[in-house]
Structure formats: C-alpha cells, structure tokens
Amino acid sequence: MLRPILQLLRSMVWCFVLMSSALVGFASLAGQARAHELRPAVAEVSVREDRIEIALRLAVETLLAGIDQSQIADTDEAPEAEVYDQLRGLPDQTLAQMVEMRFADISRGILIEGAGPMRLTSVDVIAEPDLELPRDTVVTMSAELPAGTAPVSLGWAEENGGLVVRHGEGPNAYAAFLQGGEVSAPLPRSGAVEESTGAVFLRFVVEGFEHIIPKGLDHILFVLGLFFFSLAWRPLLAQVTAFTLAHTVTLGLATLSIITIPAAQMWLVEALIAVSIAYVAIENILRPKLGWWRVLVVFGFGLLHGLGFASVLGDLGLAQGQFILSLIAFNIGVELGQLAVIAAAFVLLALPFGRSAIYRRAVVIPGSLAIAFVGLWWAFERSFM
C-alpha cells in the first residue's frame, strides 16, 4: 500500500518541478520568446467593381530582412537574424519610410490574379515600445481591376510564410489560411465567396489534420506518450477519450471567445504543453499504471492543447455562418491526425515488437525517455533561447 502512494507522490513532485521551472523561466523571458516567433500575415480584402483594396498586417521586418519563412519557425534560425534584429530596433517612422522605399520588392511577393499592379496607399507602423515584443505594421495597398465582373484571387509567395485571407462580413464571410504559394478562392466583386458546405468542411478537416501531421510535432509526441503507456486498448481508450473531450471543450470555448488568452500570454500555453509532453513520458517510466490520477492529468493537459488548437482557428477568424461547421470539421481533422499517429505507432512498434518480453525495456522506456528529453528541451528553449 505504501509503495504506490510513494510512486504517486514522486510523479506529482516531478510534475510540480517541471511546471515550476518552466513557468519561472517563461515568466521572466516570455517576451523574448514571442518576439522571434514567426506569425502568419493577415490580409483584409475588399473587392469593388473597379479595384481591390488590401490591408496587410504583418511583422514587416521579416520581409525587409529577406528571411525565407518557409524553412524556419523562428527568426533566430535565419541567416538574416542580425539584420532582422537591427530592423526591429528602428524607430517607427524610419521603418515606415523603408517600407515605402522598398514597396516594389515587397509587392513582388504578393500573388494576385485578375488585377493590375499593386499600388501603395499607406503604411502604419503600430508602436511597440518593448523591443522584446513583436511589432505589427499595416500596409494598405490597392490595384485596378479590368472591366467586367471577373473575380480576383490573392496569395502569398512561399518564402513569405503563412497568410490569412479574409473577405466579406457577416454569415457569408470568407477566411482561409494559405501556405506554400497557395492562392485564395475567387473573391467576387459583389456578394460573397461561393463555397459549398462540402468544400468548407473538407478545407477545415484538412487544416485540422495538418495541424497534427506534419505541423504539430508537440501534439504528435504527446499522443505517442499516451500510446507508450500501455498496449492494452482500455488504458489507451481512456486516455485518448479524456484528451479528446478536454481539447474539444477548450477549443470550442476559446473559439467562441468565452475563454480568451491574450496573444502576448500564449507563451504560457505553449510552456505548459511542453511540460505536458515531458510529464506523460516520465510517468510512463515511473508509474505505468492506469488510475484516476493519470486520466485526470491527461484531461488537464488536453485542456491546454485545446487552447493551442484554438490559436490556429483564431488566426483564421471563422465566418459566422460557417462557425459551427468549421469548428466541427477542424476537430474531426485533429482527431484523424491523432488516430493516424496511433495507427502508425501500432503498425511500426506494437505489431512487430509488442509481444516481446523486452518490449518495455527496448521500446517503451527508450521512447519515453526521448519524448521526455524533447519536452524538457523545448521548455528550456522556449524560455532561454
């Protein structure tokens, strides 16, 4: 009786130590971590009979520095990191003037079909006195449209990273997240984008799936941590069900703005997600027995992962009329991604090695150690690097 209690206490101590160390580091250095993370640009598009107007909100320093955002996730990883930091230190007015002078270069990265050349209307650098926080710039531009009623499509060069395109207002508003040189659906000169219910559903299922595979390495490792706990289907089902219910709850509440996490504080969510990865892996080694504590911990971490998923939908700015459909489709995509991870792990690890007497020593413990190391490293990296 005493031994299980001691093991439980040891797991709880590990969790407390990991969370405390992560939170202390993140609380003191959160701004630094946020300042260098790449974020998608957001284009608010208005199409009229004779022209298209675009208000592009982005960290324009990345474009001016010439950073290829398709290859990295953090500006510190770029060869142009020093140039980027110098640009971030420029006064707002100086940065605005530089954007005006180099608009021809910037506009070449805008992929527009069905319109003339882009013309700069205004540059508004949003003041951010804290250099440890990212600074946004709104670049407003327009282009003439040829005679007729042909729609316009808008995109973004692959090296410029992600782009959220928003068009229209109300129930039929359109929002899409574009990457890899993709262009939007045709944007009409009047009325709303004509997109079938099936097309919207499929688009968000794919978006949810891609948020796990290949974009969600942190979520993949967490699911693998659940898989390594036991090959028995009951423990796996209990954990996956708890995780799914939890992230579904916070995904819905956050997307409905019932729960709101300021962008400047999302570091806390990312911090605890990293801790959750390390924790489940460590518990696989120290206390591999299913109980209410394990299920409760997985549920709690699922709430955090749901907030992480919600940040993706927040970038998209779901249209009112497509809200429920998009939310359900995105969540289905996430679940399909998680099931794909479990299925791959079962085929590659459980089928060939699961019946072996050394499966735990040769697969579970080394795999869990690797996951724990990565989780702890991410916690350190997001704090101090």
C-alpha atoms as one frame of an Amber mdcrd trajectory, in Angstrom:
protein
   0.000   0.000   0.000   2.802   2.405   0.845   4.754   1.827  -2.359   2.011
   3.008  -4.788   1.494   6.100  -2.661   5.205   6.902  -2.797   5.254   6.397
  -6.571   2.271   8.688  -6.959   3.915  11.346  -4.814   7.106  11.038  -6.825
   5.191  11.586 -10.072   3.448  14.600  -8.572   6.773  16.033  -7.445   8.182
  15.580 -10.936   5.185  17.380 -12.389   5.488  20.225  -9.887   9.225  20.633
 -10.516   8.820  20.628 -14.280   5.948  23.104 -14.256   7.598  25.404 -11.738
  10.905  25.563 -13.588   9.151  26.138 -16.890   6.885  28.839 -15.545   9.705
  30.710 -13.811  11.746  30.761 -16.985   8.817  31.607 -19.199   7.502  34.339
 -16.925  10.834  36.127 -16.972  11.643  35.654 -20.626   8.283  35.249 -22.337
   8.611  38.429 -24.339  11.916  37.339 -25.818  10.436  34.048 -26.993   7.423
  35.769 -28.516   9.463  38.401 -30.322  11.197  35.911 -32.595   8.357  33.529
 -33.412   7.025  33.719 -36.955   3.342  34.516 -37.313   1.134  34.478 -40.402
   0.324  37.762 -42.080  -3.355  38.742 -42.207  -4.893  40.317 -45.322  -8.268
  42.048 -45.006  -9.545  42.234 -48.584 -12.241  44.449 -50.078 -13.159  43.915
 -53.744 -15.157  46.571 -55.577 -16.305  46.947 -59.156 -13.132  48.672 -60.329
 -10.444  47.884 -57.746  -9.257  45.663 -54.935  -8.064  47.064 -51.606  -5.894
  45.101 -49.198  -4.910  45.924 -45.616  -1.979  43.627 -44.858  -0.998  43.279
 -41.178   2.385  41.650 -40.580   5.804  41.851 -38.965   7.243  43.620 -41.993
  10.819  43.350 -40.719  10.872  39.702 -41.831  10.260  40.729 -45.449  12.715
  43.602 -45.357  15.398  41.297 -43.951  14.781  38.790 -46.747  14.039  35.860
 -44.398  12.757  32.696 -46.071   9.905  31.858 -43.685   9.107  28.558 -45.401
  12.250  26.995 -43.930  12.210  28.165 -40.303   9.861  28.714 -37.360  11.907
  31.339 -35.525  13.822  34.341 -36.861  16.830  33.389 -34.733  17.273  30.382
 -37.019  17.600  32.571 -40.124  20.963  33.668 -41.593  19.465  37.178 -41.654
  18.702  37.167 -37.908  21.093  40.048 -37.185  19.567  42.202 -39.933  16.089
  41.406 -38.610  17.042  42.486 -35.085  18.502  45.735 -36.421  15.277  46.455
 -38.291  13.226  45.788 -35.166  15.261  48.445 -33.401  14.444  51.156 -35.958
  12.087  53.990 -34.971   8.534  53.519 -36.252   8.742  56.393 -38.727  12.046
  55.173 -40.137  10.622  51.688 -40.637   7.570  53.138 -42.410   9.799  55.102
 -44.770  11.819  51.981 -45.541   8.637  50.088 -46.391   7.634  52.883 -48.770
  11.030  52.824 -50.478  11.048  49.052 -50.852   7.384  48.501 -51.641   8.224
  47.330 -55.149  10.229  44.451 -53.645   7.506  43.636 -51.118   4.726  43.669
 -53.719   6.532  41.069 -55.819   5.750  38.542 -53.090   2.004  39.192 -53.399
   0.342  36.764 -55.805  -2.739  38.370 -57.316  -4.758  37.023 -60.210  -7.197
  39.188 -62.147  -5.900  42.635 -61.171  -3.336  45.195 -62.209  -0.097  46.072
 -60.365  -0.306  46.869 -56.662  -0.004  50.485 -55.520   0.891  51.540 -52.002
  -1.782  53.558 -50.195  -0.368  53.903 -46.664   1.983  52.385 -44.095   1.034
  52.366 -40.420   3.644  51.038 -38.013   1.909  50.150 -34.755   4.069  51.427
 -31.917   5.506  48.786 -29.588   7.927  50.320 -27.065   9.044  46.929 -25.725
  11.658  45.539 -28.123  11.098  42.095 -26.642   7.603  42.031 -28.184   6.805
  41.769 -31.904   5.799  44.916 -33.772   2.999  44.907 -36.349   2.795  47.047
 -39.446  -0.332  47.569 -41.549   0.483  48.050 -45.228  -2.563  49.251 -47.193
  -2.499  48.854 -50.960  -4.818  48.712 -53.951  -4.932  47.595 -57.571  -7.155
  48.439 -60.524  -9.446  45.748 -61.924 -10.166  45.305 -65.618 -13.633  45.931
 -66.981 -16.106  43.168 -66.383 -17.169  41.066 -63.423 -14.329  38.558 -63.184
 -13.314  37.719 -59.584  -9.868  38.154 -58.045  -7.658  35.626 -56.235  -4.988
  36.575 -53.709  -1.977  34.659 -52.456   1.460  34.953 -50.946   4.887  33.748
 -52.079   6.018  30.581 -50.304   9.065  32.235 -48.757   6.830  34.831 -47.069
   5.293  32.177 -44.795   1.622  31.828 -43.920  -1.123  34.222 -44.996  -4.662
  34.515 -43.660  -7.017  35.990 -46.262 -10.329  37.449 -45.055 -13.068  38.711
 -47.361 -16.558  39.991 -46.646 -18.559  40.331 -43.461 -21.408  38.550 -41.745
 -22.637  34.983 -42.205 -21.041  34.501 -45.634 -17.629  35.939 -44.861 -14.635
  34.005 -46.203 -11.430  33.144 -44.341  -8.581  30.883 -45.433  -5.078  30.089
 -44.231  -2.673  29.848 -47.170   0.831  28.410 -47.346   3.310  27.237 -49.942
   2.329  29.734 -52.633  -1.395  28.909 -52.489  -3.998  31.423 -53.644  -7.460
  32.047 -52.230 -10.775  31.039 -53.692 -12.041  33.529 -56.314 -13.153  36.688
 -54.495 -16.174  38.277 -56.243 -16.589  41.980 -56.867 -20.006  41.892 -55.240
 -21.603  39.438 -52.876 -19.910  36.603 -51.004 -17.481  33.902 -51.971 -19.392
  30.948 -53.382 -18.067  27.984 -51.446 -20.125  24.844 -50.906 -20.712  23.371
 -47.471 -18.717  20.309 -48.515 -15.769  22.429 -49.628 -15.731  24.346 -46.332
 -15.993  21.119 -44.333 -13.185  19.442 -46.274 -10.940  22.509 -46.042 -11.139
  22.619 -42.257 -10.795  18.849 -41.867  -7.549  19.104 -43.817  -6.489  22.116
 -41.739  -7.111  20.174 -38.503  -5.290  17.089 -39.791  -2.309  19.143 -40.948
  -2.154  20.810 -37.552  -1.221  17.355 -36.250   0.608  15.924 -39.277   3.020
  17.390 -40.206   2.816  20.705 -38.295   2.065  19.506 -34.760   5.186  17.733
 -33.570   4.380  18.678 -29.971   0.925  17.092 -30.240   2.387  14.035 -32.006
   4.821  13.469 -29.149   2.073  13.856 -26.557  -0.094  11.248 -28.320   2.913
   8.918 -28.569   3.394   9.402 -24.835  -0.163   8.151 -24.344   0.497   5.222
 -26.684   3.650   4.130 -24.847   1.734   3.938 -21.562   0.205   0.554 -22.404
  -0.624  -1.683 -25.354  -3.936  -2.658 -23.750  -6.824  -0.940 -25.528  -8.687
   0.089 -22.351  -5.916   2.371 -20.948  -5.315   3.856 -24.394  -9.036   4.441
 -24.949  -9.429   6.030 -21.506  -6.545   8.437 -22.115  -7.430   9.356 -25.693
 -11.081   9.882 -24.723 -10.093  12.167 -21.827  -7.673  14.080 -24.051 -10.240
  14.432 -26.854 -13.036  15.606 -24.560 -10.759  18.136 -22.890  -9.306  19.741
 -26.002 -12.757  19.781 -27.623 -14.114  21.759 -24.654 -11.398  24.419 -24.650
 -11.254  24.550 -28.445 -14.946  25.413 -28.531 -14.879  27.825 -25.573 -11.805
  29.668 -26.825 -13.112  29.919 -30.385 -16.391  31.308 -29.024 -14.316  33.839
 -27.010 -15.795  32.533 -23.753 -12.192  31.850 -22.779  -9.695  34.355 -24.119
  -5.924  34.158 -23.943  -4.188  37.408 -24.963  -1.674  36.862 -27.736   1.115
  38.165 -25.505   0.294  35.411 -22.972   0.099  32.432 -25.343   3.648  31.616
 -24.242   2.125  30.199 -21.051   0.004  27.727 -23.002   2.965  26.680 -25.138
   5.068  26.345 -21.995   2.637  24.008 -20.293   2.160  21.983 -23.470   5.909
  21.335 -23.478   5.713  20.345 -19.814   2.779  18.017 -20.527   4.830  16.148
 -23.115   7.646  15.577 -20.646   5.291  14.625 -17.829   3.359  11.847 -19.580
   6.627  10.365 -20.843   8.218  10.416 -17.385   5.151   8.857 -15.805   5.323
   6.061 -18.397   8.657   5.148 -16.846   7.969   5.801 -13.166   4.343   4.710
 -12.733   2.867   2.850 -15.735  -0.471   2.022 -14.120  -3.806   3.473 -15.161
  -5.736   5.236 -12.420  -7.900   8.266 -11.854  -4.777  10.418 -11.474  -3.396
   9.557 -14.920  -6.756  10.156 -16.612  -7.219  13.436 -14.716  -3.733  14.635
 -15.674  -4.305  13.750 -19.332  -7.641  15.598 -19.227  -5.952  18.661 -17.724
  -3.249  18.664 -20.375  -5.928  18.197 -23.026  -7.451  21.494 -21.923  -4.111
  23.166 -22.641  -3.737  21.527 -26.047  -7.243  22.716 -26.932  -6.143  26.294
 -26.318  -3.212  25.673 -28.646  -5.593  24.406 -31.347  -7.825  27.435 -30.795
  -4.976  29.807 -31.631  -4.974  28.371 -35.172  -8.707  28.978 -35.612  -8.246
  32.425 -34.069  -5.823  33.298 -36.862  -8.395  32.218 -39.424 -11.171  34.351
 -37.953 -14.030  31.945 -38.687 -17.008  33.328 -40.541 -20.232  33.498 -38.555
 -22.219  31.381 -40.980 -19.514  28.708 -41.145 -18.587  28.761 -37.492 -20.103
  25.518 -36.185 -19.342  23.610 -39.381 -15.728  24.812 -39.425 -15.222  24.084
 -35.735 -16.566  20.543 -36.057 -14.571  19.891 -39.218 -11.339  21.193 -37.683
 -11.819  18.999 -34.625 -12.508  15.957 -36.815  -9.285  16.673 -38.675  -7.385
  16.851 -35.387  -8.857  13.509 -34.289  -7.988  11.890 -37.607  -4.426  13.159
 -37.211  -4.182  11.709 -33.708  -5.599   8.366 -34.843  -3.102   8.316 -37.709
  -0.249   8.772 -35.210  -1.560   5.917 -33.036  -2.123   3.676 -36.074   1.419
   4.299 -37.344   2.885   3.594 -33.901   0.843   0.381 -33.658   1.996  -0.875
 -37.071   5.657   0.102 -36.643   6.136  -0.776 -32.968   3.327  -2.790 -31.420
   2.793  -5.366 -34.170   6.428  -6.415 -34.623   7.652  -5.950 -31.027   4.612
  -5.770 -28.717   4.610  -9.439 -27.737   8.319  -9.456 -26.947   9.362  -9.790
 -23.303  11.735  -6.853 -23.758   9.183  -4.546 -25.396   9.031  -2.255 -22.374
  12.812  -2.162 -21.881  13.694  -1.881 -25.573  10.865   0.307 -26.890   8.720
   1.956 -24.201  11.436   3.221 -21.871  13.841   4.495 -24.580  10.928   6.039
 -26.491   9.543   7.706 -23.384  12.995   8.983 -22.413  13.412  10.514 -25.855
   9.997  12.192 -25.641  10.741  13.479 -22.127  14.070  14.886 -23.272  12.474
  16.705 -26.202   9.717  18.123 -23.973  12.226  19.385 -21.427  14.448  20.777
 -24.161  11.527  22.681 -25.659  10.717  24.064 -22.236  14.296  25.269 -21.896
  14.478  26.523 -25.485  11.259  28.481 -25.259  12.498  30.066 -22.044  16.120
  30.902 -22.619  16.852  30.808 -26.341
